[in-house]
Amino acid sequence: MTCSLSAAGRANEASTRGTLCCHASHDPPDPLIVLQHIGDALRLAFDMFWQVLWPLALGFLLSAVVEALVSKQAVSRLLGRDTVKAVATAAVFGAASSSCSYAAVAVARTLFRKGATLANAIIFEFASTNLVFELGLVLLVLLGWQFLSAELAGGVLMVVLIAIVFRLTLRRRLVDAARAQSERGLHGRMEGHAAMDMSVGGGPFLRRLFSRPALTSISHYYFMGIYSVWTDLVLGFLIAGALGAWVPDAAWSALFLSGHGAASDVWGAFVGPLIAMLSFVCSVGNIPLAAVLWRGGISFGGVIAFIFADLIILPILDIYRRYYSRRVAGYLFAVSYATMAVSGLLIGWLFGAVGAVPVDRAVTALTATPTWNYDTFLDIAALSLTALLLVRFLRTGGVGMLRAMSQPVASGDAAAAHAGHQH
């Protein structure tokens, strides 16, 4: 049951969001009122999730099909040179892969160790979390075509900026330090995911696509994608529900300097990545938060910069340190933050100049309740497809594959080889 506008229970939304703050400054709140606030947050979180269920499933399916038919080894061979073609290849293959930020970071190191340049590995990683199918579909449903268009345009711009900055500033000693550290094989997260290559080779495309091994591989990649991001999705929806239900609009407006013209634009692009860093939420899980921030008054470019910044959250910066060394991690943070903020700011100004920035900050997902309509049937279809893939997944060793996702590389390789040959 997807969402349609409902006046009942929403008319006093702004005052309700401020009630908890008022209680905090006076007497302890009544337990019933606290439970009501918690219920409001959970209900809002569920409403948003139900709206984006079918786009998530469709995105996971498209990514699974691509990963089932494209070998990681083949990709790494194409990324070994710092050329325009290699950069474009890194972005395209990244956009067609898993959306989990931790998995993307692990895969990027695997590509780097197999021969990809550091710059191309990082570009692949960025595209894998910011230009993937499921993120784009969820962004379209929650915030609209303007944000999807800005995300795609900004993603391309950021890839170009990263490539240029790397070309101008990435010194050989940093690359050597990164390679020496990466060869130590220190663990991050999703190590087994990075080692797994369950792609189906040999024969024409359609024959491979509709083969039994491909069905197995697609089911495994599908649930691998869900397993990789479920914690981020849950956190993202719960945090968005809490912030949307509890924080009054005036607080957001003060934080984002709403109504100050160019100053609001610059500040939004600067503070957006900072909020993302502290949220600990990755990839698709950022989109519900982006919807709350947009309604709260952050600039259009600030939303885009916020979405880009899932790769500089504190846990991932720590993984960079382990993968590439402390100095390289600092370099990657500085380059990423600068290009994210600049890309968001420029895209915000560009869309503002052509009149493509939405005037209305009302987000339907934040003021709607589930009901029966076409989205409901798409959600039911998505759940039915997931159930069918689950049967194949369970019958072909899928549970063992998931257990190996966080294991050392050697174990992940073994699990991948086993999973890829189930029938």
NORURDA-V641071 format. One record per backbone hydrogen bond with DSSP energy under -1.0 kcal/mol. NH is the residue of the N-H (numbers start at 0). CO is the residue of the C=O. Records with the same first field share a line. If there is no record, write none. Layout:
BEGIN
NH: CO ; CO
END
This chain:
BEGIN
3: 368
5: 366
9: 6
10: 6
12: 9
15: 11
16: 12
17: 13
21: 17
22: 18
23: 19
25: 22
33: 29
34: 30
35: 31
36: 32
37: 33
38: 34
39: 35
40: 36
41: 37
42: 38
43: 39
44: 40
45: 41
46: 42
47: 43
48: 44
49: 45
50: 46
51: 47
55: 51
56: 52
57: 53
58: 54
59: 55
60: 56
61: 57
62: 58
63: 59
64: 60
65: 61
66: 62
67: 63
69: 65
74: 70
75: 71
76: 72
77: 74
82: 80
86: 82
87: 83
88: 84
89: 85
90: 86
91: 87
92: 88
93: 89
94: 90
95: 91
96: 93
103: 99
104: 100
105: 101
106: 102
107: 103
108: 104
109: 105
110: 106
111: 107
112: 108
113: 109
114: 111
115: 110
116: 78
120: 116
121: 117
122: 118
123: 119
124: 120
125: 121
126: 122
127: 123
129: 125
130: 126
135: 131
136: 132
137: 133
138: 134
139: 135
140: 136
141: 137
142: 138
143: 138
147: 143
148: 144
149: 145
150: 146
151: 147
152: 148
153: 149
154: 150
155: 151
156: 152
157: 153
158: 154
159: 155
160: 156
161: 157
162: 158
163: 159
164: 160
165: 161
166: 162
167: 163
168: 164
169: 165
174: 170
175: 171
176: 172
177: 173
178: 174
179: 175
180: 176
181: 177
182: 178
183: 180
184: 181
191: 404
192: 404
193: 189
194: 190
195: 191
199: 67
207: 203
208: 204
209: 205
210: 207
214: 210
215: 211
216: 212
217: 213
218: 214
219: 215
220: 216
221: 217
222: 218
223: 219
224: 220
225: 221
226: 222
227: 223
228: 224
229: 225
232: 228
233: 229
234: 230
235: 231
236: 232
237: 233
238: 234
239: 235
240: 236
241: 237
242: 238
243: 239
244: 240
245: 241
246: 242
251: 247
252: 248
253: 249
254: 250
255: 251
257: 252
259: 256
262: 259
264: 260
265: 261
266: 262
267: 263
268: 264
269: 265
270: 266
271: 267
274: 270
275: 271
276: 272
277: 273
284: 281
285: 282
286: 283
289: 285
290: 286
291: 287
292: 288
293: 289
294: 290
295: 291
297: 292
302: 298
303: 299
304: 300
305: 301
306: 302
307: 303
308: 304
311: 308
313: 276
316: 312
317: 313
318: 314
319: 315
320: 316
321: 317
322: 318
323: 319
324: 320
328: 324
329: 325
330: 326
331: 327
332: 328
333: 329
334: 330
335: 331
336: 332
337: 333
338: 334
339: 335
340: 336
341: 337
342: 338
343: 339
344: 340
345: 341
346: 342
347: 343
348: 344
349: 345
350: 346
351: 347
352: 348
353: 349
355: 350
365: 362
366: 363
368: 3
370: 1
376: 372
377: 373
378: 374
379: 375
380: 376
381: 377
382: 378
383: 379
384: 380
385: 381
386: 382
387: 383
388: 384
389: 385
390: 386
391: 387
392: 388
393: 389
394: 390
397: 392
400: 396
401: 397
402: 398
403: 399
404: 401
406: 403
411: 407
412: 408
413: 409
414: 410
415: 411
416: 412
417: 413
418: 414
419: 415
420: 417
421: 418
END
